[in-house]
Amino acid sequence: MRDIQGKYSKDLKAWSKKWIGTFEQNTSSLADYETTHQMFISISSIGYELAKKIDYSHRQLRHASKLIPTEEQYTSREAQLEQARTSVNRTQNDLNAYERELRKLKDRLNRIKNQLRDPSSNEVEQSKLKLKRRDVENSIEQMKNNIEYATKMYQRAEKKYHKDTVVIFEQSQEDELDRLQSLRDTLVAFLEALDIKRGSWQDAIEKHDSKRDLNAWKQKFFSSSIRLPNAQ
């Protein structure tokens, strides 16, 4: 828009310069029409007047463009959610690792039990196998305790993540409200810079209600409290 205005302003000035020069230099054909001659010269200067308005609006638009919010002005909510999810991911990984280890221990215990049922094994071998069985059974009990603890930590992390997500969501709503208001302010500055007379756009801007729009969106997509998958 600013580039278009700049070119238009130059064209208007060139147009006025051309025709003012033409009428000032060619006086013979209008020698007997003094007032008509002056009228043409005066009308020819309208390009300069329009160019002044455009140059003014050009400067105003440059100022208005600075009002447009950028992504850098707002904290990345996605990054915040990822950070909040870190604890959940860590505890979930611990829980999964313990569960995998428990399955391995149970498989190992089954193999030992099968070996104990082997009639060809001697007493010494049986004694060693029983010791291994006891060690594995103890490890299984310990692993079950680890899983129980990891499950509690995972559930606690999920609850905290749920609370953090609500806070982040509400903050993002405030940012979005700020962006919508900034958009309205920028449009107002833009139209004022162009010096456009009142029209339907003015009524639309005056009726613009950022909070109403945002609440309608929130009710449509988040009619109930935010709930995460697996949140306890």
Beta strands, then each sheet from edge to edge (+ up, - down):
end
